[in-house]
Amino acid sequence: MMLVIIAFVVGVFVGYKYPQQVHSVIESGKKLFNDLKGKLTKKGETPGP
């Protein structure tokens, strides 16, 4: 439990100290997730006419 509290405090500190870098990492993570999701959903679809 103590480790979770320490991780939360470190996350808040990093988010406060470096907001632009954190935003950049979040956006790249969202793009990667959407790309992977798109590849997985397209694999299951059948090609149309």
C-alpha positions as CSV (number, residue, x, y, z in Angstrom):
1,M,0.0,0.0,0.0
2,M,2.9,2.3,0.8
3,L,4.3,1.7,-2.7
4,V,1.0,2.9,-4.3
5,I,1.0,6.1,-2.3
6,I,4.7,6.8,-3.2
7,A,3.9,6.1,-6.9
8,F,0.9,8.5,-6.8
9,V,3.0,11.2,-5.2
10,V,5.8,10.8,-7.7
11,G,3.2,10.9,-10.5
12,V,1.7,14.1,-9.2
13,F,5.1,15.7,-8.8
14,V,6.2,14.8,-12.4
15,G,2.8,15.9,-13.8
16,Y,3.2,19.2,-12.0
17,K,6.8,19.8,-12.8
18,Y,6.8,18.7,-16.5
19,P,3.2,19.1,-17.9
20,Q,4.2,19.4,-21.5
21,Q,6.3,16.2,-21.5
22,V,3.5,14.3,-19.7
23,H,0.9,15.6,-22.3
24,S,3.2,14.5,-25.1
25,V,3.6,11.0,-23.7
26,I,-0.2,10.7,-23.1
27,E,-0.9,11.7,-26.7
28,S,1.6,9.3,-28.2
29,G,0.1,6.5,-26.0
30,K,-3.4,7.3,-27.2
31,K,-2.2,7.2,-30.8
32,L,-0.4,3.9,-30.3
33,F,-3.5,2.4,-28.6
34,N,-5.8,3.6,-31.4
35,D,-3.4,2.2,-34.1
36,L,-3.3,-1.2,-32.4
37,K,-7.1,-1.2,-31.9
38,G,-7.5,-0.4,-35.6
39,K,-5.2,-3.2,-36.7
40,L,-7.0,-5.7,-34.5
41,T,-10.5,-4.7,-35.6
42,K,-9.6,-4.6,-39.3
43,K,-8.1,-8.1,-39.1
44,G,-11.5,-9.5,-38.2
45,E,-13.4,-7.8,-40.9
46,T,-14.1,-9.3,-44.3
47,P,-13.3,-7.3,-47.4
48,G,-16.2,-5.6,-49.1
49,P,-17.1,-5.5,-52.8
